Amino acid sequence: MKLIVGLGNPGAKYNLTRHNAGFMVIDSLAKEYVVNVNSKEKQALVAKLHIGREKVILAKPQTFMNNSGQSVRALADYYNIDTQDIMVIYDDLDLEVGRIRVRPKGGHGGHNGIKSIIDHLGQKKFARLRVGIGRPEYGTVTDYVLGKFSREESKKVNKTLEEAVEAIKLYLESDLNDVMNKYN
């Protein structure tokens, strides 16, 4: 069983903001498989499905970004999922809009959602799919990540969402090395 977690903030106020890139990927994946991520479990909205031979739980923590680890840990414990079977999808300021990167482990890189997950899981060994949102040209990082994509950026983001869905499908059908070779 795999746990695929998209990070974001709950509520209509945050829909389609840069910081909700993880939620957007989960929603795109759910749409492709015609499932709704709306069952409430362990402080998250979840959907359960099979992709290929793999049983998969899609999750969108509802704890707000900085406390994402609470929900991820609760889901992993409840379903007895090893950290090596968890993939977390999140926004990355250090990648330009339209890019994704996949890693098998790592630090939090200043991302508070990832920091929370590392703190709650007690380790860094879980797969990550980073969605590029770029850095702000002006203003604060907080305002930027909580802002919506521009019209021009949205076109790139739509293609990125498709690419992220394909990367996740490859991860579920193969292994992370194949995903990294293809998408990094």
Stockholm file with secondary structure:
# STOCKHOLM 1.0

chainA/1-184         MKLIVGLGNPGAKYNLTRHNAGFMVIDSLAKEYVVNVNSKEKQALVAKLHIGREKVILAKPQTFMNNSGQSVRALADYYNIDTQDIMVIYDDLDLEVGRIRVRPKGGHGGHNGIKSIIDHLGQKKFARLRVGIGRPEYGTVTDYVLGKFSREESKKVNKTLEEAVEAIKLYLESDLNDVMNKYN
#=GR chainA/1-184 SS CEEEEECCCCSGGGTTBGGGHHHHHHHHHHHHTTCCCCEEETTEEEEEEEETTEEEEEEEECSCGGGHHHHHHHHHHHTTCCGGGEEEEEEETTSCTTCEEEESSCCCTTCHHHHHHHHHHTSCCSEEEEEECCCCSSSCHHHHHTSBCCHHHHHHHHHHHHHHHHHHHHHHHSCHHHHHHHHC
#=GC SS_cons         CEEEEECCCCSGGGTTBGGGHHHHHHHHHHHHTTCCCCEEETTEEEEEEEETTEEEEEEEECSCGGGHHHHHHHHHHHTTCCGGGEEEEEEETTSCTTCEEEESSCCCTTCHHHHHHHHHHTSCCSEEEEEECCCCSSSCHHHHHTSBCCHHHHHHHHHHHHHHHHHHHHHHHSCHHHHHHHHC
//
